[in-house]
Amino acid sequence: MKKLITALIATVIASVPVSAAPKSKVVAAPTPPPYTGVYQPQGVDEIGLWREDDERERALTNSPLVIRDEALNAYVKSVLCKTVGSDRCNTVRLYILRVPLFNASMSPNGTMRVFSGLLLRTRSEAELGAVLGHEFGHFENRHTLQQFKSARSGTDLLSWAALLASMSGTRQSYQNFDSIRLSVYGGLARFERNQEREADLLGLGYLNNGPLRPHAASRVWRNLILEVEASSAARGLRKPNFNGVSFFASHPPDGERVNYLYALAAPDGEGRDDGTGRHEAALKPWITAFLDDQVSLNDFGASEFLINSLAESGWTADLWRARGDLFRARGNPRDLMNAADFYAKSVAMNSELAEAHRGLGLSLIKTGRQVEGRTALERYLQLQPTASDASMIAMTIASSEGK
C-alpha cells in the first residue's frame, strides 16, 4: 500500500504541466505568432467549455451590470485592437461591467469582461492595453482548457488516493493522503502561476509589436502595489510582502511582475505613445460614477490613493467632491472638517455641481456651522429640485433651524 501511495504522489506531480518561469535574465518578449484565423473548439472537453460560456454570455447580455455606453465600449475595443491587432481583436465580444474592482477576464469562447475598476485604475491606453493583451494571451494559449484538464486529473487522483487510504485505514495512510492532497493543490497553483507568466509574455509581445508604449505594463503593477500599501497603511496593517509567494498563490508576486514586465518590453518602445490624453477624454463622462463606486467600497486608503493619482494631472471639481465624499463617509469630526474644505474647493471650481453643495451642507451642519450648511443645502435643492432625497434634505434644513 505504501508503495502504491508513493507511486500516486509521483503520478500527481507528473500530471500537472509546468511552464517555464521567467529566468533571472529576461529578454524582450518576442513577436506573437501569425494569426491563423477564427478558432473553433476541438474535442469534447473544449466544446463543452464553449457551450457553458455561450450560456453565460446569453445571461451576461441582459445583466444590469453591463455598461451599454457605445462610445465607452468602442474606445475600450479600440485599445484592444491597437494592442493585439485588428485581426485578433475582431474575434472578441467585449462587455464592460460596472464593478469597482481591478479585474478583466476572457472566456474560452471569445467573451472578454472588463471591470470598471480596471478603467479607473489605468492612466493611459498603454496601461489598459497591457491588461487586455494579457487576458487575450490566456485566450490564445487556451489556458482555461489546460486548467480544466489539470484540475480533473488532480481530483481524479485524489479520489483514488482517498479510496486507497480508507481501505488501508491506518494513520500512516491518511498522512500519505494529506501529502498527496498538498502535492495536487500546490502543483495546480504553480501551474496557474506559470500560465500567468505565459500570458504576460504574450501580452508584452503584442505591445512590443504595436503602436503603444510597452513599458506601461510594469507601471500597472507598480501602481497596484502602491494602492495596496496605501490601503494597508490606512488600516494600520503591516506592509505586505510583494516579493513572496504563498504555496497556493495563483498569480506571481506583484514585485516580481513589475521587474520582469519592464524587462520584457522592447527597448525601442520607450518613446512610443501612451495615449494618456485619449484615455482621459474617453473616461471623463464616467469618472464621477466610477469614483462613487470606489468610495462605496469603504477602503479609505485605496480610494484616497486613486483620487490623488487622478489629480496628478490637475484637481477638478469632481475629484474634490469625491475626496469630500470619502472623508465624510469615514465620519470622524476631523474628517468632516476636511470634507467641508474639499467640498468648498469643488464648489469654487464648479458652482453648478449639485452633489458638492449637498456634501458641503451636510458636513457644515455636522460641524456646527448651521447657517452656512443650510445655505449649501438650499442651493442643492435649487439645482436638484426633484432629487430622490429632496424630502430628507428639506427635513435636515428644518431641523437645523429648530423647527
C-alpha positions in Angstrom: 0.0 0.0 0.0 2.8 2.4 0.9 4.5 1.8 -2.5 1.2 2.5 -4.2 0.7 5.7 -2.4 4.2 6.8 -3.3 3.5 6.0 -6.9 0.4 8.1 -6.8 2.3 11.1 -5.5 4.8 10.8 -8.4 1.9 10.5 -10.8 0.2 13.6 -9.4 3.4 15.6 -9.7 4.0 14.4 -13.3 0.3 15.1 -14.3 0.5 18.8 -13.7 2.1 20.6 -16.6 4.8 23.0 -15.8 5.5 26.1 -17.9 8.9 27.8 -17.9 9.1 30.5 -15.3 10.9 33.8 -16.1 14.6 33.4 -15.7 16.9 35.9 -13.9 18.0 37.3 -17.2 14.9 38.3 -19.2 14.9 39.5 -22.8 12.2 41.4 -24.7 9.1 39.4 -25.4 9.1 38.1 -29.0 6.6 38.9 -31.7 3.4 36.8 -31.3 2.9 34.0 -33.9 0.9 34.9 -37.0 -2.8 35.0 -36.7 -4.3 31.7 -38.0 -7.9 32.7 -38.4 -11.1 32.2 -36.3 -10.5 29.3 -33.9 -13.1 26.6 -33.3 -13.2 24.3 -30.3 -11.5 20.9 -30.6 -12.6 17.8 -28.7 -15.3 17.0 -26.2 -13.8 19.0 -23.3 -13.3 22.2 -25.2 -16.7 22.0 -27.0 -18.3 21.6 -23.6 -16.5 24.6 -22.1 -17.5 26.7 -25.1 -21.2 25.7 -24.7 -21.1 26.6 -21.0 -19.6 30.0 -21.8 -22.2 30.6 -24.5 -24.9 30.2 -21.9 -23.1 32.5 -19.5 -22.8 35.1 -22.3 -26.5 35.0 -23.0 -27.2 35.8 -19.4 -24.5 38.5 -19.5 -26.2 40.3 -22.3 -29.1 41.0 -20.0 -27.1 41.8 -16.9 -27.8 45.2 -15.2 -24.1 45.5 -14.5 -23.2 45.8 -18.2 -22.4 49.4 -19.3 -24.0 50.0 -22.6 -22.4 53.3 -23.5 -21.5 52.8 -27.1 -18.7 55.4 -27.0 -17.0 53.8 -24.0 -17.3 50.3 -25.4 -15.9 51.4 -28.8 -13.0 53.1 -27.0 -12.0 50.0 -25.0 -12.4 47.8 -28.1 -10.1 50.2 -30.0 -7.4 49.9 -27.3 -7.7 46.1 -27.5 -7.3 46.3 -31.3 -4.2 48.6 -31.0 -2.7 46.0 -28.7 -3.4 42.6 -30.3 -4.1 43.7 -33.9 -7.4 44.1 -35.7 -7.5 40.5 -37.0 -7.3 39.0 -33.5 -9.5 41.8 -32.0 -12.4 41.2 -34.3 -12.9 37.8 -32.8 -13.7 39.3 -29.3 -17.1 40.2 -27.9 -16.4 42.8 -25.2 -18.5 43.6 -22.1 -17.8 46.4 -19.7 -19.2 45.7 -16.2 -19.8 48.3 -13.6 -17.8 46.6 -10.8 -15.3 48.7 -8.9 -12.5 46.1 -8.8 -9.2 45.7 -10.7 -10.1 42.9 -13.0 -10.6 41.7 -16.5 -11.1 38.2 -17.9 -11.6 36.3 -21.1 -13.6 33.1 -21.6 -12.7 30.3 -24.0 -15.5 31.3 -26.4 -14.0 34.8 -27.0 -16.0 36.8 -24.4 -14.0 39.5 -22.7 -15.2 41.1 -19.5 -13.7 44.4 -18.3 -14.5 45.7 -14.9 -15.0 49.5 -14.4 -12.4 49.3 -11.5 -9.8 48.5 -14.1 -10.7 51.5 -16.2 -10.5 53.8 -13.1 -7.0 52.4 -12.2 -5.4 52.7 -15.7 -3.9 56.1 -16.6 -3.3 55.5 -20.4 -4.2 53.4 -23.4 -0.9 51.6 -23.0 -1.7 50.6 -19.4 -5.2 49.4 -20.3 -3.8 47.6 -23.4 -1.3 45.8 -21.2 -4.0 44.2 -19.2 -6.3 43.5 -22.1 -3.4 41.9 -24.0 -2.6 39.7 -21.0 -6.2 38.4 -20.9 -6.2 37.8 -24.7 -2.9 35.8 -24.2 -4.8 33.5 -21.8 -7.4 33.0 -24.6 -4.9 32.4 -27.4 -3.0 29.9 -25.3 -6.2 28.0 -24.4 -5.3 28.3 -20.7 -8.8 27.6 -19.4 -8.9 24.2 -21.2 -5.5 23.3 -19.8 -6.6 24.3 -16.3 -9.8 22.2 -16.6 -7.8 19.1 -17.7 -5.2 19.6 -15.0 -7.8 20.0 -12.3 -9.7 17.0 -13.5 -6.6 14.8 -13.5 -5.7 16.0 -10.0 -9.1 15.5 -8.5 -9.4 12.0 -10.1 -6.1 11.0 -8.5 -7.2 12.4 -5.1 -10.4 10.3 -5.4 -8.3 7.2 -5.9 -5.9 8.2 -3.1 -8.8 8.7 -0.7 -10.3 5.3 -1.6 -7.0 3.6 -1.0 -6.4 5.4 2.3 -9.9 4.4 3.5 -9.2 0.8 2.5 -6.0 0.7 4.5 -7.5 2.6 7.4 -4.1 3.3 9.1 -2.9 6.5 10.4 0.1 6.4 8.0 -2.2 6.0 5.0 -4.2 9.1 5.9 -1.0 11.1 6.4 0.1 9.9 3.0 -3.2 11.1 1.6 -2.7 14.5 3.1 0.7 14.7 1.4 -0.9 13.8 -1.9 -3.5 16.4 -1.5 -0.9 19.1 -0.8 1.1 18.0 -3.8 -2.0 18.2 -6.1 -3.2 21.6 -4.9 0.3 23.1 -4.8 1.0 21.7 -8.3 -2.2 23.3 -9.7 -1.4 26.6 -8.1 2.1 26.6 -9.6 0.6 25.7 -12.9 -1.7 28.7 -12.8 1.2 31.0 -11.8 3.2 29.8 -14.8 0.2 30.4 -17.0 0.0 33.9 -15.8 3.7 34.3 -16.8 2.9 32.9 -20.2 0.1 35.4 -20.6 2.4 38.2 -19.5 5.0 37.1 -22.1 2.4 37.0 -24.9 0.8 40.3 -23.8 4.1 42.1 -23.9 4.7 40.5 -27.3 1.5 42.2 -28.5 2.6 45.5 -27.1 6.1 45.3 -28.5 4.6 44.7 -31.9 2.1 47.5 -31.7 2.0 51.3 -31.5 1.6 51.7 -27.7 4.4 52.1 -25.2 5.1 48.6 -23.8 6.9 49.8 -20.6 3.5 50.9 -19.3 2.7 47.3 -18.4 5.2 47.5 -15.5 3.6 50.7 -14.2 0.2 49.0 -13.9 1.5 46.6 -11.3 3.7 49.2 -9.6 0.6 51.4 -9.1 -1.3 48.4 -7.8 1.4 47.8 -5.2 1.2 51.4 -4.1 -2.6 51.2 -3.8 -2.4 48.0 -1.6 0.3 49.7 0.5 -1.9 52.8 1.0 -4.9 50.6 1.9 -2.8 48.6 4.4 -1.4 51.8 6.0 -4.9 53.3 6.4 -6.0 50.1 8.2 -2.9 50.1 10.5 -1.6 46.9 8.9 2.0 46.0 8.1 3.2 46.5 4.6 2.5 43.3 2.5 5.4 41.3 1.1 5.2 41.8 -2.6 8.1 39.6 -3.5 7.0 36.5 -1.6 4.6 33.9 -3.0 2.4 31.6 -1.0 2.2 27.9 -1.7 -1.4 28.2 -3.1 -1.0 31.5 -4.9 -2.5 31.5 -8.3 -0.5 34.6 -9.5 3.2 35.5 -9.5 4.2 38.1 -6.8 3.5 41.6 -7.8 7.1 42.7 -7.2 8.4 40.0 -9.5 5.9 41.1 -12.1 6.9 44.8 -12.0 10.5 43.8 -12.8 10.1 41.2 -15.5 7.3 43.1 -17.3 9.7 46.0 -17.6 12.4 43.7 -18.9 10.1 42.1 -21.4 9.3 45.5 -23.0 11.2 46.2 -26.3 13.9 48.8 -25.6 12.9 50.8 -28.7 9.4 51.1 -27.4 10.3 53.6 -24.6 9.4 56.6 -26.7 6.1 55.4 -28.1 2.7 56.9 -27.5 1.0 56.2 -24.2 -2.4 57.6 -25.3 -2.9 59.3 -21.9 -4.9 62.2 -23.3 -7.2 60.0 -25.3 -7.7 57.8 -22.3 -8.7 60.7 -20.0 -11.1 62.0 -22.6 -12.8 58.7 -23.1 -13.3 58.1 -19.4 -14.3 61.6 -18.5 -18.1 61.1 -18.7 -17.8 58.1 -16.3 -15.1 59.1 -13.8 -17.6 60.5 -11.3 -19.7 57.3 -11.3 -16.6 55.1 -11.1 -15.3 57.2 -8.2 -18.6 56.9 -6.4 -18.4 53.1 -6.8 -14.9 53.1 -5.4 -15.8 55.2 -2.4 -18.7 52.9 -1.6 -16.1 50.0 -1.1 -15.2 51.6 2.3 -11.5 51.3 1.6 -10.2 54.7 2.7 -6.5 54.2 1.9 -7.1 52.7 -1.6 -9.7 55.4 -2.5 -7.5 58.2 -1.3 -4.6 56.9 -3.3 -6.7 56.6 -6.5 -8.2 60.1 -6.1 -4.7 61.6 -5.6 -3.4 59.7 -8.6 -6.1 61.0 -10.8 -5.3 64.5 -9.5 -1.7 64.3 -10.7 -2.7 65.9 -13.9 -4.7 68.6 -12.0 -7.5 68.8 -9.5 -11.1 69.1 -10.8 -14.4 69.8 -9.2 -15.4 66.2 -9.4 -12.2 65.0 -7.8 -12.6 67.5 -4.9 -16.2 66.3 -4.5 -15.1 62.6 -4.5 -12.5 63.4 -1.8 -15.1 65.1 0.2 -17.4 62.1 0.0 -14.6 59.8 1.1 -13.7 61.8 4.2 -17.4 62.5 5.1 -18.1 58.7 4.8 -15.4 58.0 7.5 -17.2 60.5 9.7 -14.7 61.5 12.3 -15.1 65.2 13.4 -11.7 66.0 11.9 -12.8 64.2 8.7 -15.9 66.3 8.5 -13.9 69.5 8.7 -11.6 68.3 5.9 -14.6 67.2 3.9 -16.2 70.6 4.2 -13.0 72.1 2.9 -12.8 69.8 -0.1 -16.5 70.4 -1.0 -15.8 74.1 -0.8 -13.0 73.7 -3.3 -15.3 71.8 -5.6 -18.0 74.4 -5.4 -15.4 77.1 -6.1 -14.4 75.3 -9.3 -18.0 74.5 -10.4 -20.8 76.3 -8.7 -23.4 74.1 -10.6 -22.2 70.8 -9.1 -25.2 69.9 -7.0 -23.6 66.9 -5.2 -20.8 69.2 -3.9 -23.3 71.6 -2.4 -25.1 68.7 -0.8 -22.0 67.3 0.8 -20.9 70.7 1.9 -24.1 71.4 3.6 -24.3 68.1 5.5 -20.6 68.4 6.6 -21.1 72.0 7.8 -24.2 71.2 9.8 -22.5 68.3 11.5 -19.6 70.5 12.5 -21.9 73.1 14.0 -22.0 75.7 11.2 -25.7 75.6 10.8 -26.3 78.8 8.8 -23.7 78.0 6.1 -24.9 74.4 6.0 -28.5 75.4 5.3 -27.4 77.8 2.6 -25.5 75.0 0.8 -28.4 72.5 1.1 -30.8 75.1 -0.2 -28.6 75.6 -3.1 -28.6 71.9 -3.7 -32.4 71.8 -3.8 -32.4 74.7 -6.2 -30.1 72.7 -8.6 -31.9 69.4 -8.0 -35.5 70.1 -7.0 -36.6 66.6 -8.0 -33.8 64.8 -6.3 -34.7 61.4 -4.7 -33.5 62.7 -1.3 -35.2 66.2 -1.6 -37.6 65.4 1.3 -34.8 64.3 3.6 -32.7 67.3 2.8 -35.7 69.6 3.4 -36.2 67.9 6.8 -32.5 68.4 7.6 -32.8 72.1 6.8 -35.9 72.5 9.0 -34.2 70.5 11.8 -31.1 72.8 11.8 -33.5 75.8 12.2 -35.0 74.1 15.3 -38.3 73.5 13.6 
